[in-house]
Amino acid sequence: MDLSDEDKREIGQHFVFGFHGYEVSDDAKELINKYHVGNIILMKRNVQSVKQVHALVQSLQQCARDAGHVHPLMIGIDQENGLVSAFSSTAKHQAGTQFPGAMAIAATGDPEYARSCSAASAREMKAVGINWSYSPVGDVNSDPRNPVIGVRSFGDDPTEVARFAKAVGDGLTQGGVAPSAKHFPGHGDTNIDSHLGLPIINKSRAELDETELKPFKELVNADVASIMTGHMVIQALTGDNKTPASLSRAVTTTLLREELHFEGVVVTDCLEMNAVKERQGGVPRGAVEALAAGADVVMICHTMAFHRGAMEATYEAVQKGELHMDELRKSGERITALKRKFAGTWDDVLGNPFDEKAMNALQVMNKELSEEAYAKSIALVSGSLPVFSSGKIVVMTPVVESLNAAVDDAEGVQRTGKGHVRNTAAPYYMSFAESVRRRAADVEHLVYAADFDCKRDFGEGLIFVTRNADRSAWQLDVLENVRMQASGVSIVVLASCTPYELFSGRVLGVQACVASFEYTSEALEAAASVIFNEITPVGESPVSI
């Protein structure tokens, strides 16, 4: 069968694609004009400032209207807050407000912070035209070795994860942005990153109901607008050990649609992850399989060749009868409903001039909320905080390793053969050293690697910063060597990501163990306030061993 223009326009609504640059690229124009793509994801590579993002989104929407799209584009972004915050400001660019991520927010013990911070973030996104946030993370981080979720999860208790995830979903919706709970049916109990390989979760259906599925059931019952499926194998659901959940009809249709009665939009995680890309047929074939499984929208974030390939493969699948236009149109009704609720009309999206004064006022309020939430998130896990006098304070921070493909952006970053960043200190650790310098007159910042020379003066006090040292145990090796040399020195260990290393016997005897649950500059500034006894730590770790 030949595909009509109407058929191709319908097919385009079932994809969300990314592109490169701060302005609408020729690739983006081709996707919208030729392939009628109805949804765009913005990455950090597209974000320079709030004003620039507003102009970019306006240009994208105008391009879609000029191309004859019936409804405005959904403009999505990975804005989980915390370490995965594509819209938030960086050391180079001033954009959205940085709010605490999932584990930091959960450490406050108060879901109201999750709701209010998400609503505040959503109002900023909505003001620049972003209407779809791929958040909240509904994964239960039940495997401490998890390389891709970790502090992106609200913790290891499924009831608490459900409570906080629902609050985030409510906040985003309140702010006018569609939430997308992820990564269904659960990416928490794995030690393989789906960016790099295919995780396999060996659990019974009863175990899944008690842990992985519990937060998603609560989110479905709360009418969350969309759910993102993940690239992991769960044999109890898929029936084999090869098919990712995102490509499985047993997961997307039988479980999510028919059993859990989810009526919103199902979007896949990015198919360019190795869990899908390395399968036979790669990304284009994965797109067809995801749509056949029952996904409404297929996500492909980076590569134009994969965008074109997926579209052409879908055309061919329809022509061969593998996919059916009547089913795509029924699925498209859900996409249209999402657009009507969160994108609105053409007048809504194109009659939305940028109000710099209003944005500045909003960000002043949001910064206060962010600082309050971060202050409530810092946890004193063990020990008691020292009172530093006027002596020298040494801050030790680890060389940066690529530990999480969802967080560590390797684009343009030069690394050593061991995976360490070639430059000296990470910008967030340099920021932490500056936070300490604002509180102490004599501060030395040392960047340590496994071969760190411990024979030196450690002054009056040492703040030893770790990052996932439970997995990078060489950091604890250095700590042990330092402790032998730094007799009589007050030592504070600051876990700047997951806190699991603070439950290790290898840190016993240090004066204090503090957790910030993320290494954003804002979290580390709050940690400095706690370490120097300016605020009382009230956070509680959402995970344990």
N, C-alpha and C positions, 0 to 999 in steps of 0.2 A: 504494500500500500504506500501511496505517496502521502507525505505529511503536509498538511495545509499550514498556512501562516498562523492560523488560530491554534493548531496543534503545537507548533513550535513555541508560541507565546505561552501556552500552558506549561510546557515542559520547562521553560526557563524559570518559572516560578518555584520550581522544586530544587533550586540550587542556591547556595550562598558561597560566593567567591571572594577572595582577597586580591589585592594588587599592591604595587610598590609606588611609593612617592607621596609627597605632601599635596599634590594636585591630581586631578583626574587624568590618569595616564591613557595612552592610546589603547592599551590592553583593556582597561576598564570600559572605555567607550565601545570597544568591539564586543565585549561581553554583554553590555546593556543593549546596544543597537542590533547586533547580528544575532546574538543568542538569547536575547530578551530576559537575561538573568534578573530575577526579582528581588534578590537579597545580596547585600554586600557586608563583608566583615572588615572592620578596621583593625589594624595591628599597631603595635607601638611605632613601627616604621612609618605610619601614616600620621602620627600625632606630633605636632610641634608646639601648638598653643591652642587655647580654647577658641580664639578668634579664627585661627587657621582651620581648625576642624569644622567650625560652623560654615566657613566658606567652601570647604571641601564637600561637605554633605549637601549644601545648597546646589553645588555644581553637579553632583551625582544625581540628585533628584530632578534637576532641570533636564539633564541628559535623558533620564528615564521618561519624563513627560514628553519631551520632544520625539522620543522613539515610539510613542504611542502606548506606553504602559497604562493600563486601566487604573491601577492603584500605585501609590508611592512605594518606594523601596523600604524594606526593613533594613536598617543599618545596625549591625550587631558589633559587639566588642567583648573581649575577655576582660571583664572588670569584676574580678572576685573581691577586689581590695587586697591589701597585704602585698605579697610578693608577685601576684598575678594581677596587675593593674595597668592595662594598656593605655588607659586614659589619663592616668595620674602623672604628675610632674616628675621629672628626672633631674639629674645633675645638669643636664644640657638644656632641657626644655621646661617651660612653665605651663602646665596644663591643668588637669583636674586635681582636686584635693586628695591627698593620700589618707585613706582610712585603714584601720586595722583589718587584717585578714581573718580567716575563719577561726584558727586556733587561738589567736590573740583575743578576738571578740569573745570566744567561748570561755577564755580564762577569766573574763570579768564576772562570769556567772549570771549575767543579766541579758536575756534576749532582747530587751528594749534597746540596748546599744546596737545590736544587730539590725533591728528594724530601723532605728533612727539614722544610723550611719548609712544604711542602704538607701533609705529615702532621700537623704541629703545628696548622696552620690548620684542618684537617679535624676534629681532636679538639675544638677549640673549637666549631665549627659543629655537630658531632654532639651535643655536650653540651646545646645549646639546641634541638635537633630538626631542624636543617637537614640534609638527606640527599642533596642534588644540587647540585654546583657546576659552573657553565658555564665550564669550564676543563679542560685547557690550550688556549692559542692555538697552533694548528698552522700558522699562516700564516707564510710566508717573506717578510720585508720586503725584497723585491728592488727596489722602487721607492722611492727616498728621499723622493719627494713624497707618499707615502701619507698621507692626512689622517686615517685612522681606525684604522690598526693601529700603525705606528711602534714605540714602546717597548713595546707590548703583545706584540710578537713577540720570539722569542729570537734573532733576527738574520737575516742574509742568506745564510747557508750552510745548505742544506736538511738536510745530515747532522747539523749541530749542533742545528738546530731540532728534528729528530726525537729526538735524544738527550735534550735537556732536556724536551721535551714528554712523552716517555715517563716520565721521572723524576717529573714533576708528577702524571701520571696514576697512577703507582704509589703516590706519597705520599698522594694523596687516597683511593685505594682502601684503603690500609693504615689510614687514619684513619676508615674507615667511611662515606665520602661518595662517591657516584657521580660520576666525572669525565665531562665532555662536551667532547670535542675539537672545536675550531671554527677557521675557518668553512669547512667543506668545500664545494668542492674547493680552496679557497685564495683569500684576499682580500689577499694581499701585494703583488701587482704591479698596482696601480691607483692613480690619483690622484684618484678620485672616491669620496666617502663614501656608502655605501648608505643611511645615515640620510637623506641629502639627495637622492640621485639613483640612477640605475642604472649601476653600473660595468660596463665591457666590457673583457674581457681577451682580447687577440688573440694567442694562442699556439697552436702546433701540439700535437698529442697527445704527440709525442716530447718537446717542451719541458716540457709539464705533468708528464710522468712523471719528468723529471730534477729538477724544482724543486717545484712546488705539491703534487703528489701524494705525494712521497717521505715527508714526515713522517706523513701519514695512513695510508699503507701500513704503516709501522712501528707505529703506534698500533693499527690493526686487528689486526696480527699479535700484538700484546701484549694483545689481548682488552679494549680500552678499553670501558667500560660503555655509553657513548652518544657519538654524534657529532652536532654541530649543523651544519646546512646553511646556506649563506650566500646573500645576495641579489646575486649578480653573474652577468653573462652571460659564458659561455665558449663561443664558437661551435663550437669543435672538439668540444665535448661535447654542447651543446644542439641544434646544427644550425641555430640562428637567432640573431639579435642582439636579441631582445626578451624571451625567457623567462629569468627568474632561475633559477639552479641549484636553489634551494630549491623551485621549482615544476615542475621538469623530471623526468620519469620516466627520461629517459636518464641523468641524474646520480644520482638517489636509488636507483632500482631497478637499471638496467642496469649502471652503473659500481660503485656502492657495494655493493649487495647481490650481484649476480650475478658481477661480475668480481673485486672485491676480497674477496668472501665475508664481508662484515661481518654479524654475527648479533645485534648489540646494538640498542639503541633509537636511532632517528633522530628528532631534534627540530629544528624550524626555528628560525632566528633570528626575532626579533620581526617580525610582519607589519605593524606600524604604521610601519615605516621607509618612506620615500618610494619606494624601489625597488619596493615591492609596493603600497603604499597608493594610489599615483597611477596604477596600471594600471586598465584597464576593469573595473568590478565591485569594485574596491578590496579592502579587507581581507576581507570575507565571501567574496568569490569566490576570493581568494587562499587562504583556508583550505581550500576544496573542492579547488582545484588541487593544493595541497601534499599532501593526503591521497591524491588520485588518483595523484600522482607516487610515492607509497610512503612518505611520512613517517609515523611512528608518532604523533608528538605535534606539534601546532601551537602556537606561542607567540604570544600577544597580551598586551602588558604593561600598557597604560595606560587604555584607554577602554571604559567599560561598554557603550556603544552598539555598539562593534565586537565585544565579547564576545557580546552577544545576537545581533548580526547573523551572526556566524560560526556560532554554534550553529544558528540557524534555517536558514541556507543549507545547512548540512550535513544537517539533517533533510530538507530539500527534495531535495537531491542523492541521498540514499538512496531517497526515495520515487519519484524519477524514474528510478532505476536507474543514475545516473552513478557513485555509490559503492555498494559491495555489503557487506552486513553480514557475510558469511562472511569477506571479506578483512579487514574491520575487526577481527573477532574473532581472526583469525590474528595480526594486528599486535598486538592487545591482549595476546596471550600473552607477547610480549616485554616489554610494560609491566609485566605481572604479575610476570614473572621479576625485573625491575629492582626492583620494590617488595619482593618477598620477600627479596632480598639486602640492600637498603640501607635500606628502611623497617621491615621486620620485621612483627611482629604488632601488634594493638591493645594488647596488654599491654606490648609493648616501647615504644610511643610514648606511651601514657598512663600507664604506670607508671614515669615518668622524672622524678622531682622535681628541681627546681633545687638544685644543691649549690654554694652561693656560696663556701664555703671551698675546695672542690676547684678551682673555676674560678679563684679568685685565685691558688692555687698553680701551676696550669697556666700562667696568663698571666705569672707571674714568670719561669718557665723559658722561655716563648716569647719574652719580651722580650729575654732574653739571646741567644737564637738569632738573633732578628731583627737585633739590633745587630751581632753577629758577621758575619752575612751582608752587611749593608749596608757594613760596614767593608771587606770583601773585594771589594765591587763598584765602588768609586770608582776611576776610571782617570785617570792623568796622561797625556794624549794627546800632548803635546809640551812642550818647554821644561823649566825647573827651577823649583821653588817658591822664592819669596823667603823671607827670614827677617825678619819685621816686628819693629821695635823698639817704642818707646812712642809713636810718632807717630800722627796721625789716620788711620783707615781709612775709606774711603768704600765703601759697598755700593750698587751701582746695580742695580735690578730693573725689568723691563719692565712697562708697564701690561698688564692681562690681556685677551687677545683670545679669542674663541670659535673655537678651531682644530680641535676634535675633539668631535663630537657624542656619542661614547661616553664621554667624560671630562668635558667642560664641561657641567655641568647648568645650563641657562638658566632653569629654573623659578624665577620670583620674582626674577631678577637683572635690574636695570636697566642698559642699555647705552647708549652714545652712538651717534650715527649711523654712526660708523666701527666699531662692534662692541666698543669698549673698555668694560670694567666701569666704572661711574660712580664707585664708591668708590675709595679710594686704593690701597694695596698689597694684593695678595692675601694671605690669612692664612698661606700656606706661605712666602711671601717675607718676611713680617714675622717668622715663626718663624726663618728663616735669619738675619735681621739680629740677632735675639736670640742665636742661636748664636755669631755673631761678637762680640757685646758681652760674652759670657762669656769671651772670649779676648783682648779688647782694650779698653783703658780709654776711648778716644775714638773713637766710631763714628758716622758720619752715614749714614742710609739715604735714598737718593733714588730716587723712582719716575720712570722716563723714558718719554717718548713720542717720536714722530718729530720733534716741534718742541722737543726738550729744549735748554735754554740751557746751553751747555758752558763759558761764561765764569765759572769759579768755582775755588776752591781744592780740589784733589783730595788734599791731605794727603800722607802718606808712601806709602800703598798704596791701590790700587783693586781691588775685586772686582766685575767686570762680569758680571752674570748674563744669560744669553740663554734664550729658549724657542723652539725651532724657528726659529732665525734664518735658516736656509737658505730657508725659505718666507716669513718675515717679514723681508725684507732690510733694512727700515728700522732694525732693531736694529743691524746692522753699519754702517749709515750713521752712527748715533749714536756707535758705538765709534770710527770713524775720526775724527770730529770731536773726541771726547774725547781721543784720543791726541795730536792736534795741540796741545791745550791743556795736557795733563798730561805735559809733557816731564820726564823724570827720575823719574817716579812708577812704582813697581813695579805692573804690571797683571797680574791673574789673570783669565782669562775662564773662567767656569763655565757649561757647557751643561747646563741643568737638565731637558732632555727628550732628544730625539734628538740625537746628537753631530755630525751632518753638517756643521754650520757650522764645526766645529773643523778640518775638512780643507780649508777655504777659504783661498785666498791672502790674504784680507782680514784674517786674524788673525795673519799672519806677523809676527814681531818682538815680540809680547807675551811677557812673561816666562814664563808658564805657561798651558796650556790643560787644564782639568779637566772630566771628564764624570761626572755623577751618574746619568744615564739615567732619572731621574724627579724630580719636584719635591715629593714627599712630604716632610713635615717631618723624617722619619727619615733619608731619603736626604741631605737638605741638611745635617743635623747631622753625618753621616758625612763629607760633603764639607768642612765646616768643619774637622773633625779633620785631614783630609789637608792642607788649605790652610795650617793653622797647624803643620804638621809634627809632629802628635801621633801619627799613624800613617802608615806607609809605604804609598803607593798600590800596589796589586797587581792591580787590575782591568785588563781588556783590552777594547777596544771590539769588540762582536760584529758590527758593521757597518763598512763602509768605502766609499769612493767609487772 
